[in-house]
Amino acid sequence: MYVCSCFGITEKQVRAHAETGACTPRQIAGACKAGTDCGSCVRRIQAILGRGACPRRELLDQGEPAAALAADVVLPADTGLAAEAA
């Protein structure tokens, strides 16, 4: 099912980005642009992300710099998301 109609982003794609470390709607937007046009999908993205554990958020809470954490996120090539993020 589509989450972001503006960019054709599916719930499966949002979940895949979340599994690779995107913990917030802003991080999802940075990975695939979902939520950056009309914004009507942001609440759905928030619902998909939920309030579960987020390894990146936990590292930020421990004082790790955000830029260093962003470099650690690598999208698996087999999901087709690596080309979208590039």
Sequence and secondary structure as in RCSB ss.txt:
>XXXX:A:sequence
MYVCSCFGITEKQVRAHAETGACTPRQIAGACKAGTDCGSCVRRIQAILGRGACPRRELLDQGEPAAALAADVVL
PADTGLAAEAA
>XXXX:A:secstr
 EEETTTTEEHHHHHHHHHTT  SHHHHHHHH TTSSS TTHHHHHHHHTT   HHHHHHHTT  HHHHHHH   
 GGGTHHHHH 
